[in-house]
């Protein structure tokens, strides 16, 4: 004969309304079993409730609710799982000391199918608690608390932007971008750079601010004496007035700097040779910036057959003559 599996009774917490009914029914002289049937709970639930939630020897619904909330609040604490399993805690500490991140530790435990393991979030909760805070020094960030999330202002979209996928295949394309000072300097000065991929020519200007009107003025001045067909930009708000540029503009997808790799490499060259990351651009004059670009444009590049960007640009008709290299004393 097939054994029938005993059905598990559904469980629920008593609320203030239930406790008020229990108090009223007890005062009316009802028995424990009768109260359990009315509330649709087990008689043992009423028994426990009566024993633990007393005031002056009698059941009090208000006192019962307060005690239940306190007990429920203390039933779990931050980092409880790791603190209750010494072997798990020991393993996590050991791997943190071996310069492993919480994500690595949790992932490896899941891969090894350990019976007792902790997720990445559980490890971070333990680390940010009083129990695990001393081990935060082994994290790469060295932070002892979770970084507070701030609401970012709503980003203003560029009107009438044309996607990069619609850019014609033929033509002499160019890519543009800005590089800025670190936030701690609180300066609005930045550098604009345009790179022509076919010749690796670098053209730039320093900007006093990142206003769209300033950007239009500087960009039109930069491209006035060169022969290119269009420009490619990212989605920075400084390009809001792109329709005022003297050439058509196309835009990369959001968060896709790899779609304009040549200008990213050009900024990288400037950073490596002359303007390291973290430099306050208030200290870089327009004259200095132009000298840096001249030096880079005169370099003999392997990708250009050991010709300079100026030489290739002259051959392709992008520029009419090679500017003289002016070096400061």
Residue pairs with C-beta under 8 A, 6 or more apart in sequence:
9 42
12 41
13 68
13 72
14 22
14 39
14 41
14 45
14 49
14 68
15 65
16 61
16 65
18 39
19 49
19 53
19 61
19 64
19 65
20 61
21 35
21 38
21 39
22 35
22 39
22 46
22 49
22 50
22 59
22 61
22 64
23 59
23 60
23 61
25 34
25 35
25 38
26 35
26 50
26 59
30 38
32 43
32 46
32 47
32 50
33 43
35 46
36 42
36 43
36 45
36 46
39 46
49 59
49 64
50 59
52 64
52 67
53 59
53 60
53 63
53 64
53 67
53 68
54 60
54 63
55 63
77 129
78 125
78 126
78 128
78 129
78 131
79 122
79 125
79 126
79 127
79 129
79 131
79 132
81 88
81 118
81 122
81 126
82 88
82 89
82 92
82 118
82 122
82 123
82 126
82 131
82 132
83 89
83 126
83 131
85 116
87 116
88 116
88 117
88 118
91 105
91 109
92 105
92 118
92 123
92 126
93 135
95 104
95 105
95 108
96 102
96 105
96 135
96 138
96 139
97 138
99 138
99 140
101 139
101 140
102 120
102 123
102 124
102 127
102 139
103 120
105 120
105 123
106 117
106 118
106 119
106 120
106 122
106 123
107 120
109 117
109 118
110 117
118 126
124 146
126 132
127 133
127 135
127 136
127 139
128 136
128 144
128 145
128 146
133 144
136 142
136 143
136 144
155 237
156 237
156 240
157 235
158 235
158 237
158 239
158 240
158 242
158 251
159 240
160 242
160 243
161 235
161 242
161 251
162 248
162 249
162 250
162 251
163 250
163 251
163 253
164 232
164 250
164 251
164 252
164 253
164 259
166 250
167 173
167 230
167 232
167 250
168 229
168 230
171 228
171 229
171 230
172 196
172 198
172 227
172 228
172 229
172 316
172 318
173 196
173 197
173 198
173 228
173 229
173 230
173 231
173 232
174 194
174 195
174 196
174 197
174 223
174 228
174 230
174 231
174 232
175 194
175 195
175 197
175 231
175 232
175 233
175 260
175 262
175 263
176 192
176 193
176 194
176 195
176 219
176 231
176 232
176 233
176 260
176 263
177 192
177 193
177 233
177 234
177 236
177 260
177 263
177 264
177 267
178 190
178 191
178 192
178 193
178 207
178 210
178 236
178 238
179 190
179 191
179 193
179 267
179 270
179 271
179 275
180 190
180 191
180 210
180 281
181 187
181 189
181 190
181 279
181 280
181 281
181 282
182 277
182 278
182 280
185 280
185 281
185 282
187 280
187 281
187 282
188 208
188 209
188 210
189 206
189 207
189 208
189 209
189 281
189 282
190 206
190 207
190 209
190 210
190 281
191 204
191 205
191 206
191 207
191 270
191 275
191 281
191 284
191 289
192 204
192 205
192 206
192 207
192 215
192 218
192 219
192 222
193 202
193 203
193 204
193 263
193 266
193 267
193 270
194 202
194 203
194 204
194 219
194 222
194 223
194 231
194 263
195 201
195 202
195 203
195 262
195 263
195 265
195 266
196 203
196 226
196 228
196 262
196 313
196 318
197 262
198 312
198 316
198 318
199 304
199 309
199 312
199 313
199 316
199 318
200 262
200 266
200 301
200 303
200 304
200 309
200 312
201 226
201 297
201 309
201 310
201 312
201 313
201 318
201 319
202 266
202 269
202 293
202 296
202 297
202 309
203 222
203 223
203 226
203 293
204 222
204 289
204 290
204 293
205 218
205 221
205 222
205 286
205 289
206 281
206 284
206 285
206 286
206 289
207 214
207 215
207 218
208 214
210 236
210 237
210 238
211 238
212 237
212 238
212 239
212 240
212 241
213 241
214 238
215 238
215 239
215 241
216 241
216 244
216 245
219 231
219 245
220 244
220 245
220 246
223 231
223 245
223 246
223 247
224 246
225 319
225 320
226 313
226 318
226 319
227 317
227 318
227 319
228 247
228 318
229 247
229 248
230 247
230 248
230 249
230 250
231 245
231 247
231 248
231 249
231 250
232 249
232 250
232 251
232 252
232 259
232 260
233 239
233 242
233 249
233 250
233 251
233 252
233 260
234 251
234 252
234 257
234 260
235 251
235 252
235 254
239 249
239 251
242 249
242 251
243 249
252 259
252 260
253 259
257 264
258 264
266 296
269 296
270 292
270 296
271 277
273 292
273 295
273 296
274 292
274 295
275 281
275 284
275 292
287 328
288 328
290 326
291 326
291 327
291 328
294 323
294 325
294 326
295 325
295 327
296 309
297 308
297 309
297 310
298 308
298 309
298 310
298 325
299 308
299 309
300 306
300 307
300 308
301 307
301 308
301 309
304 311
304 312
310 319
310 322
310 323
311 322
313 319
314 320
314 321
314 322
